[in-house]
Amino acid sequence: MYLAAPINAFYGPDIAVSEGAARVGMTVLPTMFHGAGAAHGSVVFKMLDDAAFFPPLCLSGRLSW
């Protein structure tokens, strides 16, 4: 489900989910840089948003890992 989301074709993340924890990683490419030559904030917030979504779902029993 997660990796099949269309937005992930651009970001190319990987994820590991366990009880109460999630780890999201991605390779930051030059196409993800802002005008000053560093990673755009959307990269950081995408990882934070994705990692924060899964642990509560696992703990609530609505998603199993």
PDBQT receptor file of N, H, CA, C and O in Angstrom, charges set to zero:
ATOM      1  N   MET A   1       0.829  -1.185   0.000  1.00  0.00    +0.000 N 
ATOM      2  CA  MET A   1       0.000   0.000   0.000  1.00  0.00    +0.000 C 
ATOM      3  C   MET A   1       0.877   1.252   0.000  1.00  0.00    +0.000 C 
ATOM      4  O   MET A   1       0.735   2.101  -0.881  1.00  0.00    +0.000 OA
ATOM      5  N   TYR A   2       1.762   1.377   0.956  1.00  0.00    +0.000 N 
ATOM      6  H   TYR A   2       1.877   0.688   1.672  1.00  0.00    +0.000 HD
ATOM      7  CA  TYR A   2       2.565   2.590   1.105  1.00  0.00    +0.000 C 
ATOM      8  C   TYR A   2       3.461   2.836  -0.107  1.00  0.00    +0.000 C 
ATOM      9  O   TYR A   2       3.431   3.919  -0.692  1.00  0.00    +0.000 OA
ATOM     10  N   LEU A   3       4.244   1.850  -0.479  1.00  0.00    +0.000 N 
ATOM     11  H   LEU A   3       4.268   0.971  -0.004  1.00  0.00    +0.000 HD
ATOM     12  CA  LEU A   3       5.196   2.040  -1.565  1.00  0.00    +0.000 C 
ATOM     13  C   LEU A   3       4.521   2.206  -2.920  1.00  0.00    +0.000 C 
ATOM     14  O   LEU A   3       5.133   2.735  -3.847  1.00  0.00    +0.000 OA
ATOM     15  N   ALA A   4       3.272   1.766  -3.055  1.00  0.00    +0.000 N 
ATOM     16  H   ALA A   4       2.774   1.336  -2.302  1.00  0.00    +0.000 HD
ATOM     17  CA  ALA A   4       2.545   1.893  -4.315  1.00  0.00    +0.000 C 
ATOM     18  C   ALA A   4       1.933   3.278  -4.525  1.00  0.00    +0.000 C 
ATOM     19  O   ALA A   4       1.444   3.575  -5.616  1.00  0.00    +0.000 OA
ATOM     20  N   ALA A   5       1.953   4.131  -3.494  1.00  0.00    +0.000 N 
ATOM     21  H   ALA A   5       2.350   3.890  -2.608  1.00  0.00    +0.000 HD
ATOM     22  CA  ALA A   5       1.370   5.472  -3.619  1.00  0.00    +0.000 C 
ATOM     23  C   ALA A   5       2.115   6.256  -4.701  1.00  0.00    +0.000 C 
ATOM     24  O   ALA A   5       3.346   6.244  -4.721  1.00  0.00    +0.000 OA
ATOM     25  N   PRO A   6       1.401   6.933  -5.598  1.00  0.00    +0.000 N 
ATOM     26  CA  PRO A   6       2.036   7.647  -6.707  1.00  0.00    +0.000 C 
ATOM     27  C   PRO A   6       3.126   8.645  -6.288  1.00  0.00    +0.000 C 
ATOM     28  O   PRO A   6       4.119   8.798  -6.999  1.00  0.00    +0.000 OA
ATOM     29  N   ILE A   7       2.960   9.315  -5.164  1.00  0.00    +0.000 N 
ATOM     30  H   ILE A   7       2.154   9.191  -4.586  1.00  0.00    +0.000 HD
ATOM     31  CA  ILE A   7       3.961  10.300  -4.726  1.00  0.00    +0.000 C 
ATOM     32  C   ILE A   7       5.312   9.648  -4.470  1.00  0.00    +0.000 C 
ATOM     33  O   ILE A   7       6.354  10.292  -4.597  1.00  0.00    +0.000 OA
ATOM     34  N   ASN A   8       5.292   8.370  -4.111  1.00  0.00    +0.000 N 
ATOM     35  H   ASN A   8       4.446   7.847  -4.008  1.00  0.00    +0.000 HD
ATOM     36  CA  ASN A   8       6.544   7.689  -3.800  1.00  0.00    +0.000 C 
ATOM     37  C   ASN A   8       7.374   7.358  -5.037  1.00  0.00    +0.000 C 
ATOM     38  O   ASN A   8       8.538   6.977  -4.911  1.00  0.00    +0.000 OA
ATOM     39  N   ALA A   9       6.799   7.497  -6.219  1.00  0.00    +0.000 N 
ATOM     40  H   ALA A   9       5.854   7.807  -6.321  1.00  0.00    +0.000 HD
ATOM     41  CA  ALA A   9       7.586   7.337  -7.442  1.00  0.00    +0.000 C 
ATOM     42  C   ALA A   9       8.640   8.447  -7.528  1.00  0.00    +0.000 C 
ATOM     43  O   ALA A   9       9.733   8.228  -8.050  1.00  0.00    +0.000 OA
ATOM     44  N   PHE A  10       8.311   9.632  -7.018  1.00  0.00    +0.000 N 
ATOM     45  H   PHE A  10       7.423   9.810  -6.594  1.00  0.00    +0.000 HD
ATOM     46  CA  PHE A  10       9.266  10.744  -7.025  1.00  0.00    +0.000 C 
ATOM     47  C   PHE A  10      10.273  10.618  -5.884  1.00  0.00    +0.000 C 
ATOM     48  O   PHE A  10      11.480  10.721  -6.106  1.00  0.00    +0.000 OA
ATOM     49  N   TYR A  11       9.782  10.397  -4.668  1.00  0.00    +0.000 N 
ATOM     50  H   TYR A  11       8.802  10.313  -4.488  1.00  0.00    +0.000 HD
ATOM     51  CA  TYR A  11      10.666  10.388  -3.501  1.00  0.00    +0.000 C 
ATOM     52  C   TYR A  11      11.463   9.088  -3.348  1.00  0.00    +0.000 C 
ATOM     53  O   TYR A  11      12.582   9.112  -2.838  1.00  0.00    +0.000 OA
ATOM     54  N   GLY A  12      10.912   7.978  -3.776  1.00  0.00    +0.000 N 
ATOM     55  H   GLY A  12      10.002   7.959  -4.191  1.00  0.00    +0.000 HD
ATOM     56  CA  GLY A  12      11.602   6.691  -3.699  1.00  0.00    +0.000 C 
ATOM     57  C   GLY A  12      11.970   6.241  -2.301  1.00  0.00    +0.000 C 
ATOM     58  O   GLY A  12      13.102   5.809  -2.080  1.00  0.00    +0.000 OA
ATOM     59  N   PRO A  13      11.044   6.328  -1.338  1.00  0.00    +0.000 N 
ATOM     60  CA  PRO A  13      11.377   5.953   0.037  1.00  0.00    +0.000 C 
ATOM     61  C   PRO A  13      11.401   4.445   0.260  1.00  0.00    +0.000 C 
ATOM     62  O   PRO A  13      10.893   3.663  -0.544  1.00  0.00    +0.000 OA
ATOM     63  N   ASP A  14      12.009   4.069   1.376  1.00  0.00    +0.000 N 
ATOM     64  H   ASP A  14      12.422   4.704   2.029  1.00  0.00    +0.000 HD
ATOM     65  CA  ASP A  14      11.849   2.716   1.896  1.00  0.00    +0.000 C 
ATOM     66  C   ASP A  14      11.389   2.876   3.328  1.00  0.00    +0.000 C 
ATOM     67  O   ASP A  14      11.647   3.901   3.958  1.00  0.00    +0.000 OA
ATOM     68  N   ILE A  15      10.708   1.868   3.846  1.00  0.00    +0.000 N 
ATOM     69  H   ILE A  15      10.498   1.035   3.334  1.00  0.00    +0.000 HD
ATOM     70  CA  ILE A  15      10.142   1.987   5.189  1.00  0.00    +0.000 C 
ATOM     71  C   ILE A  15      10.217   0.645   5.906  1.00  0.00    +0.000 C 
ATOM     72  O   ILE A  15      10.078  -0.416   5.298  1.00  0.00    +0.000 OA
ATOM     73  N   ALA A  16      10.439   0.722   7.199  1.00  0.00    +0.000 N 
ATOM     74  H   ALA A  16      10.553   1.585   7.692  1.00  0.00    +0.000 HD
ATOM     75  CA  ALA A  16      10.396  -0.445   8.070  1.00  0.00    +0.000 C 
ATOM     76  C   ALA A  16       9.475  -0.089   9.235  1.00  0.00    +0.000 C 
ATOM     77  O   ALA A  16       9.687   0.917   9.912  1.00  0.00    +0.000 OA
ATOM     78  N   VAL A  17       8.466  -0.901   9.464  1.00  0.00    +0.000 N 
ATOM     79  H   VAL A  17       8.294  -1.718   8.914  1.00  0.00    +0.000 HD
ATOM     80  CA  VAL A  17       7.482  -0.641  10.517  1.00  0.00    +0.000 C 
ATOM     81  C   VAL A  17       7.487  -1.801  11.494  1.00  0.00    +0.000 C 
ATOM     82  O   VAL A  17       7.497  -2.964  11.093  1.00  0.00    +0.000 OA
ATOM     83  N   SER A  18       7.480  -1.477  12.782  1.00  0.00    +0.000 N 
ATOM     84  H   SER A  18       7.472  -0.532  13.108  1.00  0.00    +0.000 HD
ATOM     85  CA  SER A  18       7.346  -2.477  13.825  1.00  0.00    +0.000 C 
ATOM     86  C   SER A  18       6.415  -1.913  14.885  1.00  0.00    +0.000 C 
ATOM     87  O   SER A  18       5.925  -0.792  14.749  1.00  0.00    +0.000 OA
ATOM     88  N   GLU A  19       6.170  -2.672  15.925  1.00  0.00    +0.000 N 
ATOM     89  H   GLU A  19       6.568  -3.583  16.035  1.00  0.00    +0.000 HD
ATOM     90  CA  GLU A  19       5.233  -2.215  16.947  1.00  0.00    +0.000 C 
ATOM     91  C   GLU A  19       5.686  -0.893  17.554  1.00  0.00    +0.000 C 
ATOM     92  O   GLU A  19       6.694  -0.837  18.259  1.00  0.00    +0.000 OA
ATOM     93  N   GLY A  20       4.936   0.165  17.278  1.00  0.00    +0.000 N 
ATOM     94  H   GLY A  20       4.117   0.119  16.706  1.00  0.00    +0.000 HD
ATOM     95  CA  GLY A  20       5.209   1.471  17.848  1.00  0.00    +0.000 C 
ATOM     96  C   GLY A  20       6.381   2.217  17.251  1.00  0.00    +0.000 C 
ATOM     97  O   GLY A  20       6.814   3.222  17.814  1.00  0.00    +0.000 OA
ATOM     98  N   ALA A  21       6.912   1.755  16.122  1.00  0.00    +0.000 N 
ATOM     99  H   ALA A  21       6.560   0.938  15.665  1.00  0.00    +0.000 HD
ATOM    100  CA  ALA A  21       8.063   2.430  15.524  1.00  0.00    +0.000 C 
ATOM    101  C   ALA A  21       8.019   2.321  14.005  1.00  0.00    +0.000 C 
ATOM    102  O   ALA A  21       7.487   1.359  13.451  1.00  0.00    +0.000 OA
ATOM    103  N   ALA A  22       8.584   3.319  13.347  1.00  0.00    +0.000 N 
ATOM    104  H   ALA A  22       9.016   4.101  13.797  1.00  0.00    +0.000 HD
ATOM    105  CA  ALA A  22       8.733   3.274  11.894  1.00  0.00    +0.000 C 
ATOM    106  C   ALA A  22      10.016   3.990  11.528  1.00  0.00    +0.000 C 
ATOM    107  O   ALA A  22      10.390   4.988  12.145  1.00  0.00    +0.000 OA
ATOM    108  N   ARG A  23      10.686   3.461  10.508  1.00  0.00    +0.000 N 
ATOM    109  H   ARG A  23      10.382   2.651  10.007  1.00  0.00    +0.000 HD
ATOM    110  CA  ARG A  23      11.889   4.095   9.989  1.00  0.00    +0.000 C 
ATOM    111  C   ARG A  23      11.669   4.322   8.508  1.00  0.00    +0.000 C 
ATOM    112  O   ARG A  23      11.374   3.389   7.760  1.00  0.00    +0.000 OA
ATOM    113  N   VAL A  24      11.814   5.565   8.092  1.00  0.00    +0.000 N 
ATOM    114  H   VAL A  24      12.054   6.323   8.699  1.00  0.00    +0.000 HD
ATOM    115  CA  VAL A  24      11.668   5.913   6.686  1.00  0.00    +0.000 C 
ATOM    116  C   VAL A  24      13.007   6.443   6.207  1.00  0.00    +0.000 C 
ATOM    117  O   VAL A  24      13.641   7.255   6.880  1.00  0.00    +0.000 OA
ATOM    118  N   GLY A  25      13.429   5.984   5.053  1.00  0.00    +0.000 N 
ATOM    119  H   GLY A  25      12.914   5.323   4.507  1.00  0.00    +0.000 HD
ATOM    120  CA  GLY A  25      14.671   6.481   4.481  1.00  0.00    +0.000 C 
ATOM    121  C   GLY A  25      14.485   6.769   3.011  1.00  0.00    +0.000 C 
ATOM    122  O   GLY A  25      13.623   6.180   2.358  1.00  0.00    +0.000 OA
ATOM    123  N   MET A  26      15.283   7.666   2.492  1.00  0.00    +0.000 N 
ATOM    124  H   MET A  26      15.983   8.145   3.022  1.00  0.00    +0.000 HD
ATOM    125  CA  MET A  26      15.287   7.937   1.061  1.00  0.00    +0.000 C 
ATOM    126  C   MET A  26      16.603   8.571   0.690  1.00  0.00    +0.000 C 
ATOM    127  O   MET A  26      17.253   9.214   1.513  1.00  0.00    +0.000 OA
ATOM    128  N   THR A  27      16.986   8.389  -0.539  1.00  0.00    +0.000 N 
ATOM    129  H   THR A  27      16.458   7.866  -1.208  1.00  0.00    +0.000 HD
ATOM    130  CA  THR A  27      18.177   9.029  -1.061  1.00  0.00    +0.000 C 
ATOM    131  C   THR A  27      17.783  10.404  -1.584  1.00  0.00    +0.000 C 
ATOM    132  O   THR A  27      16.901  10.524  -2.435  1.00  0.00    +0.000 OA
ATOM    133  N   VAL A  28      18.434  11.430  -1.073  1.00  0.00    +0.000 N 
ATOM    134  H   VAL A  28      19.150  11.333  -0.382  1.00  0.00    +0.000 HD
ATOM    135  CA  VAL A  28      18.139  12.794  -1.512  1.00  0.00    +0.000 C 
ATOM    136  C   VAL A  28      18.934  13.068  -2.786  1.00  0.00    +0.000 C 
ATOM    137  O   VAL A  28      20.165  13.053  -2.787  1.00  0.00    +0.000 OA
ATOM    138  N   LEU A  29      18.209  13.313  -3.851  1.00  0.00    +0.000 N 
ATOM    139  H   LEU A  29      17.210  13.325  -3.850  1.00  0.00    +0.000 HD
ATOM    140  CA  LEU A  29      18.798  13.546  -5.162  1.00  0.00    +0.000 C 
ATOM    141  C   LEU A  29      18.826  15.041  -5.485  1.00  0.00    +0.000 C 
ATOM    142  O   LEU A  29      18.061  15.801  -4.890  1.00  0.00    +0.000 OA
ATOM    143  N   PRO A  30      19.671  15.479  -6.395  1.00  0.00    +0.000 N 
ATOM    144  CA  PRO A  30      19.706  16.895  -6.775  1.00  0.00    +0.000 C 
ATOM    145  C   PRO A  30      18.353  17.430  -7.253  1.00  0.00    +0.000 C 
ATOM    146  O   PRO A  30      18.097  18.630  -7.146  1.00  0.00    +0.000 OA
ATOM    147  N   THR A  31      17.492  16.570  -7.771  1.00  0.00    +0.000 N 
ATOM    148  H   THR A  31      17.699  15.595  -7.857  1.00  0.00    +0.000 HD
ATOM    149  CA  THR A  31      16.161  17.022  -8.196  1.00  0.00    +0.000 C 
ATOM    150  C   THR A  31      15.279  17.405  -7.009  1.00  0.00    +0.000 C 
ATOM    151  O   THR A  31      14.190  17.949  -7.194  1.00  0.00    +0.000 OA
ATOM    152  N   MET A  32      15.750  17.121  -5.782  1.00  0.00    +0.000 N 
ATOM    153  H   MET A  32      16.634  16.679  -5.632  1.00  0.00    +0.000 HD
ATOM    154  CA  MET A  32      15.003  17.458  -4.570  1.00  0.00    +0.000 C 
ATOM    155  C   MET A  32      15.564  18.694  -3.870  1.00  0.00    +0.000 C 
ATOM    156  O   MET A  32      15.131  19.029  -2.767  1.00  0.00    +0.000 OA
ATOM    157  N   PHE A  33      16.520  19.369  -4.498  1.00  0.00    +0.000 N 
ATOM    158  H   PHE A  33      16.871  19.096  -5.394  1.00  0.00    +0.000 HD
ATOM    159  CA  PHE A  33      17.152  20.554  -3.908  1.00  0.00    +0.000 C 
ATOM    160  C   PHE A  33      16.320  21.803  -4.180  1.00  0.00    +0.000 C 
ATOM    161  O   PHE A  33      15.621  21.891  -5.190  1.00  0.00    +0.000 OA
ATOM    162  N   HIS A  34      16.406  22.760  -3.269  1.00  0.00    +0.000 N 
ATOM    163  H   HIS A  34      16.974  22.688  -2.449  1.00  0.00    +0.000 HD
ATOM    164  CA  HIS A  34      15.814  24.077  -3.507  1.00  0.00    +0.000 C 
ATOM    165  C   HIS A  34      16.864  24.966  -4.170  1.00  0.00    +0.000 C 
ATOM    166  O   HIS A  34      17.967  24.511  -4.475  1.00  0.00    +0.000 OA
ATOM    167  N   GLY A  35      16.524  26.207  -4.388  1.00  0.00    +0.000 N 
ATOM    168  H   GLY A  35      15.628  26.576  -4.141  1.00  0.00    +0.000 HD
ATOM    169  CA  GLY A  35      17.396  27.126  -5.110  1.00  0.00    +0.000 C 
ATOM    170  C   GLY A  35      18.747  27.369  -4.464  1.00  0.00    +0.000 C 
ATOM    171  O   GLY A  35      19.696  27.752  -5.148  1.00  0.00    +0.000 OA
ATOM    172  N   ALA A  36      18.853  27.155  -3.157  1.00  0.00    +0.000 N 
ATOM    173  H   ALA A  36      18.082  26.844  -2.602  1.00  0.00    +0.000 HD
ATOM    174  CA  ALA A  36      20.126  27.368  -2.462  1.00  0.00    +0.000 C 
ATOM    175  C   ALA A  36      21.005  26.112  -2.484  1.00  0.00    +0.000 C 
ATOM    176  O   ALA A  36      22.095  26.111  -1.913  1.00  0.00    +0.000 OA
ATOM    177  N   GLY A  37      20.539  25.048  -3.136  1.00  0.00    +0.000 N 
ATOM    178  H   GLY A  37      19.653  25.048  -3.600  1.00  0.00    +0.000 HD
ATOM    179  CA  GLY A  37      21.361  23.861  -3.313  1.00  0.00    +0.000 C 
ATOM    180  C   GLY A  37      21.325  22.832  -2.198  1.00  0.00    +0.000 C 
ATOM    181  O   GLY A  37      22.214  21.984  -2.122  1.00  0.00    +0.000 OA
ATOM    182  N   ALA A  38      20.328  22.882  -1.336  1.00  0.00    +0.000 N 
ATOM    183  H   ALA A  38      19.606  23.571  -1.398  1.00  0.00    +0.000 HD
ATOM    184  CA  ALA A  38      20.182  21.887  -0.265  1.00  0.00    +0.000 C 
ATOM    185  C   ALA A  38      18.820  21.210  -0.405  1.00  0.00    +0.000 C 
ATOM    186  O   ALA A  38      17.979  21.639  -1.196  1.00  0.00    +0.000 OA
ATOM    187  N   ALA A  39      18.616  20.154   0.370  1.00  0.00    +0.000 N 
ATOM    188  H   ALA A  39      19.299  19.806   1.012  1.00  0.00    +0.000 HD
ATOM    189  CA  ALA A  39      17.348  19.423   0.296  1.00  0.00    +0.000 C 
ATOM    190  C   ALA A  39      16.171  20.332   0.627  1.00  0.00    +0.000 C 
ATOM    191  O   ALA A  39      16.200  21.066   1.615  1.00  0.00    +0.000 OA
ATOM    192  N   HIS A  40      15.155  20.277  -0.191  1.00  0.00    +0.000 N 
ATOM    193  H   HIS A  40      15.131  19.680  -0.994  1.00  0.00    +0.000 HD
ATOM    194  CA  HIS A  40      13.932  21.049   0.027  1.00  0.00    +0.000 C 
ATOM    195  C   HIS A  40      13.244  20.538   1.287  1.00  0.00    +0.000 C 
ATOM    196  O   HIS A  40      13.319  19.349   1.598  1.00  0.00    +0.000 OA
ATOM    197  N   GLY A  41      12.585  21.416   2.003  1.00  0.00    +0.000 N 
ATOM    198  H   GLY A  41      12.524  22.382   1.751  1.00  0.00    +0.000 HD
ATOM    199  CA  GLY A  41      11.889  21.042   3.231  1.00  0.00    +0.000 C 
ATOM    200  C   GLY A  41      10.844  19.969   3.023  1.00  0.00    +0.000 C 
ATOM    201  O   GLY A  41      10.523  19.236   3.958  1.00  0.00    +0.000 OA
ATOM    202  N   SER A  42      10.303  19.859   1.817  1.00  0.00    +0.000 N 
ATOM    203  H   SER A  42      10.564  20.455   1.058  1.00  0.00    +0.000 HD
ATOM    204  CA  SER A  42       9.286  18.837   1.564  1.00  0.00    +0.000 C 
ATOM    205  C   SER A  42       9.850  17.429   1.747  1.00  0.00    +0.000 C 
ATOM    206  O   SER A  42       9.109  16.505   2.084  1.00  0.00    +0.000 OA
ATOM    207  N   VAL A  43      11.152  17.258   1.528  1.00  0.00    +0.000 N 
ATOM    208  H   VAL A  43      11.754  18.008   1.254  1.00  0.00    +0.000 HD
ATOM    209  CA  VAL A  43      11.781  15.945   1.714  1.00  0.00    +0.000 C 
ATOM    210  C   VAL A  43      11.742  15.568   3.197  1.00  0.00    +0.000 C 
ATOM    211  O   VAL A  43      11.364  14.451   3.551  1.00  0.00    +0.000 OA
ATOM    212  N   VAL A  44      12.133  16.499   4.048  1.00  0.00    +0.000 N 
ATOM    213  H   VAL A  44      12.440  17.406   3.760  1.00  0.00    +0.000 HD
ATOM    214  CA  VAL A  44      12.149  16.263   5.493  1.00  0.00    +0.000 C 
ATOM    215  C   VAL A  44      10.731  16.021   6.006  1.00  0.00    +0.000 C 
ATOM    216  O   VAL A  44      10.500  15.083   6.770  1.00  0.00    +0.000 OA
ATOM    217  N   PHE A  45       9.792  16.851   5.595  1.00  0.00    +0.000 N 
ATOM    218  H   PHE A  45       9.980  17.612   4.974  1.00  0.00    +0.000 HD
ATOM    219  CA  PHE A  45       8.427  16.716   6.086  1.00  0.00    +0.000 C 
ATOM    220  C   PHE A  45       7.746  15.470   5.543  1.00  0.00    +0.000 C 
ATOM    221  O   PHE A  45       6.896  14.895   6.222  1.00  0.00    +0.000 OA
ATOM    222  N   LYS A  46       8.093  15.041   4.348  1.00  0.00    +0.000 N 
ATOM    223  H   LYS A  46       8.784  15.508   3.796  1.00  0.00    +0.000 HD
ATOM    224  CA  LYS A  46       7.553  13.787   3.807  1.00  0.00    +0.000 C 
ATOM    225  C   LYS A  46       7.979  12.619   4.686  1.00  0.00    +0.000 C 
ATOM    226  O   LYS A  46       7.156  11.776   5.046  1.00  0.00    +0.000 OA
ATOM    227  N   MET A  47       9.260  12.567   5.033  1.00  0.00    +0.000 N 
ATOM    228  H   MET A  47       9.928  13.252   4.741  1.00  0.00    +0.000 HD
ATOM    229  CA  MET A  47       9.736  11.469   5.880  1.00  0.00    +0.000 C 
ATOM    230  C   MET A  47       9.091  11.531   7.260  1.00  0.00    +0.000 C 
ATOM    231  O   MET A  47       8.676  10.502   7.794  1.00  0.00    +0.000 OA
ATOM    232  N   LEU A  48       9.001  12.718   7.840  1.00  0.00    +0.000 N 
ATOM    233  H   LEU A  48       9.338  13.553   7.406  1.00  0.00    +0.000 HD
ATOM    234  CA  LEU A  48       8.384  12.876   9.153  1.00  0.00    +0.000 C 
ATOM    235  C   LEU A  48       6.911  12.466   9.119  1.00  0.00    +0.000 C 
ATOM    236  O   LEU A  48       6.441  11.744   9.998  1.00  0.00    +0.000 OA
ATOM    237  N   ASP A  49       6.196  12.928   8.109  1.00  0.00    +0.000 N 
ATOM    238  H   ASP A  49       6.578  13.514   7.395  1.00  0.00    +0.000 HD
ATOM    239  CA  ASP A  49       4.778  12.596   7.981  1.00  0.00    +0.000 C 
ATOM    240  C   ASP A  49       4.572  11.088   7.846  1.00  0.00    +0.000 C 
ATOM    241  O   ASP A  49       3.701  10.512   8.497  1.00  0.00    +0.000 OA
ATOM    242  N   ASP A  50       5.374  10.460   7.001  1.00  0.00    +0.000 N 
ATOM    243  H   ASP A  50       6.082  10.928   6.471  1.00  0.00    +0.000 HD
ATOM    244  CA  ASP A  50       5.243   9.019   6.790  1.00  0.00    +0.000 C 
ATOM    245  C   ASP A  50       5.598   8.231   8.043  1.00  0.00    +0.000 C 
ATOM    246  O   ASP A  50       4.887   7.293   8.406  1.00  0.00    +0.000 OA
ATOM    247  N   ALA A  51       6.686   8.600   8.706  1.00  0.00    +0.000 N 
ATOM    248  H   ALA A  51       7.263   9.362   8.411  1.00  0.00    +0.000 HD
ATOM    249  CA  ALA A  51       7.120   7.866   9.899  1.00  0.00    +0.000 C 
ATOM    250  C   ALA A  51       6.144   8.050  11.057  1.00  0.00    +0.000 C 
ATOM    251  O   ALA A  51       5.964   7.138  11.864  1.00  0.00    +0.000 OA
ATOM    252  N   ALA A  52       5.514   9.215  11.144  1.00  0.00    +0.000 N 
ATOM    253  H   ALA A  52       5.659   9.956  10.488  1.00  0.00    +0.000 HD
ATOM    254  CA  ALA A  52       4.575   9.474  12.239  1.00  0.00    +0.000 C 
ATOM    255  C   ALA A  52       3.221   8.790  12.019  1.00  0.00    +0.000 C 
ATOM    256  O   ALA A  52       2.468   8.590  12.972  1.00  0.00    +0.000 OA
ATOM    257  N   PHE A  53       2.914   8.437  10.790  1.00  0.00    +0.000 N 
ATOM    258  H   PHE A  53       3.526   8.600  10.016  1.00  0.00    +0.000 HD
ATOM    259  CA  PHE A  53       1.620   7.852  10.463  1.00  0.00    +0.000 C 
ATOM    260  C   PHE A  53       1.486   6.407  10.936  1.00  0.00    +0.000 C 
ATOM    261  O   PHE A  53       0.434   6.024  11.450  1.00  0.00    +0.000 OA
ATOM    262  N   PHE A  54       2.522   5.607  10.774  1.00  0.00    +0.000 N 
ATOM    263  H   PHE A  54       3.376   5.917  10.356  1.00  0.00    +0.000 HD
ATOM    264  CA  PHE A  54       2.405   4.162  10.963  1.00  0.00    +0.000 C 
ATOM    265  C   PHE A  54       2.400   3.662  12.409  1.00  0.00    +0.000 C 
ATOM    266  O   PHE A  54       1.592   2.784  12.712  1.00  0.00    +0.000 OA
ATOM    267  N   PRO A  55       3.236   4.151  13.318  1.00  0.00    +0.000 N 
ATOM    268  CA  PRO A  55       3.240   3.586  14.681  1.00  0.00    +0.000 C 
ATOM    269  C   PRO A  55       1.885   3.631  15.395  1.00  0.00    +0.000 C 
ATOM    270  O   PRO A  55       1.488   2.622  15.978  1.00  0.00    +0.000 OA
ATOM    271  N   PRO A  56       1.158   4.757  15.375  1.00  0.00    +0.000 N 
ATOM    272  CA  PRO A  56      -0.144   4.738  16.049  1.00  0.00    +0.000 C 
ATOM    273  C   PRO A  56      -1.114   3.738  15.424  1.00  0.00    +0.000 C 
ATOM    274  O   PRO A  56      -1.914   3.119  16.125  1.00  0.00    +0.000 OA
ATOM    275  N   LEU A  57      -1.040   3.585  14.100  1.00  0.00    +0.000 N 
ATOM    276  H   LEU A  57      -0.390   4.088  13.530  1.00  0.00    +0.000 HD
ATOM    277  CA  LEU A  57      -1.904   2.631  13.419  1.00  0.00    +0.000 C 
ATOM    278  C   LEU A  57      -1.594   1.209  13.878  1.00  0.00    +0.000 C 
ATOM    279  O   LEU A  57      -2.506   0.411  14.095  1.00  0.00    +0.000 OA
ATOM    280  N   CYS A  58      -0.316   0.895  14.023  1.00  0.00    +0.000 N 
ATOM    281  H   CYS A  58       0.425   1.544  13.846  1.00  0.00    +0.000 HD
ATOM    282  CA  CYS A  58       0.084  -0.432  14.500  1.00  0.00    +0.000 C 
ATOM    283  C   CYS A  58      -0.373  -0.654  15.932  1.00  0.00    +0.000 C 
ATOM    284  O   CYS A  58      -0.891  -1.721  16.264  1.00  0.00    +0.000 OA
ATOM    285  N   LEU A  59      -0.183   0.341  16.776  1.00  0.00    +0.000 N 
ATOM    286  H   LEU A  59       0.238   1.207  16.507  1.00  0.00    +0.000 HD
ATOM    287  CA  LEU A  59      -0.555   0.194  18.185  1.00  0.00    +0.000 C 
ATOM    288  C   LEU A  59      -2.060   0.088  18.370  1.00  0.00    +0.000 C 
ATOM    289  O   LEU A  59      -2.531  -0.546  19.314  1.00  0.00    +0.000 OA
ATOM    290  N   SER A  60      -2.823   0.714  17.459  1.00  0.00    +0.000 N 
ATOM    291  H   SER A  60      -2.440   1.229  16.692  1.00  0.00    +0.000 HD
ATOM    292  CA  SER A  60      -4.283   0.660  17.574  1.00  0.00    +0.000 C 
ATOM    293  C   SER A  60      -4.852  -0.665  17.066  1.00  0.00    +0.000 C 
ATOM    294  O   SER A  60      -6.032  -0.954  17.267  1.00  0.00    +0.000 OA
ATOM    295  N   GLY A  61      -4.013  -1.471  16.408  1.00  0.00    +0.000 N 
ATOM    296  H   GLY A  61      -3.055  -1.236  16.245  1.00  0.00    +0.000 HD
ATOM    297  CA  GLY A  61      -4.465  -2.736  15.863  1.00  0.00    +0.000 C 
ATOM    298  C   GLY A  61      -5.080  -2.617  14.479  1.00  0.00    +0.000 C 
ATOM    299  O   GLY A  61      -5.553  -3.611  13.928  1.00  0.00    +0.000 OA
ATOM    300  N   ARG A  62      -5.080  -1.404  13.900  1.00  0.00    +0.000 N 
ATOM    301  H   ARG A  62      -4.695  -0.597  14.347  1.00  0.00    +0.000 HD
ATOM    302  CA  ARG A  62      -5.669  -1.203  12.576  1.00  0.00    +0.000 C 
ATOM    303  C   ARG A  62      -4.703  -1.552  11.450  1.00  0.00    +0.000 C 
ATOM    304  O   ARG A  62      -5.090  -1.588  10.281  1.00  0.00    +0.000 OA
ATOM    305  N   LEU A  63      -3.446  -1.809  11.803  1.00  0.00    +0.000 N 
ATOM    306  H   LEU A  63      -3.132  -1.780  12.752  1.00  0.00    +0.000 HD
ATOM    307  CA  LEU A  63      -2.453  -2.204  10.804  1.00  0.00    +0.000 C 
ATOM    308  C   LEU A  63      -1.506  -3.180  11.477  1.00  0.00    +0.000 C 
ATOM    309  O   LEU A  63      -1.031  -2.936  12.586  1.00  0.00    +0.000 OA
ATOM    310  N   SER A  64      -1.244  -4.256  10.819  1.00  0.00    +0.000 N 
ATOM    311  H   SER A  64      -1.631  -4.454   9.918  1.00  0.00    +0.000 HD
ATOM    312  CA  SER A  64      -0.265  -5.199  11.388  1.00  0.00    +0.000 C 
ATOM    313  C   SER A  64       1.002  -5.138  10.559  1.00  0.00    +0.000 C 
ATOM    314  O   SER A  64       0.955  -4.899   9.352  1.00  0.00    +0.000 OA
ATOM    315  N   TRP A  65       2.092  -5.347  11.185  1.00  0.00    +0.000 N 
ATOM    316  H   TRP A  65       2.130  -5.542  12.165  1.00  0.00    +0.000 HD
ATOM    317  CA  TRP A  65       3.372  -5.297  10.491  1.00  0.00    +0.000 C 
ATOM    318  C   TRP A  65       3.802  -6.704  10.239  1.00  0.00    +0.000 C 
ATOM    319  O   TRP A  65       4.865  -6.930   9.660  1.00  0.00    +0.000 OA
TER     320      TRP A  65
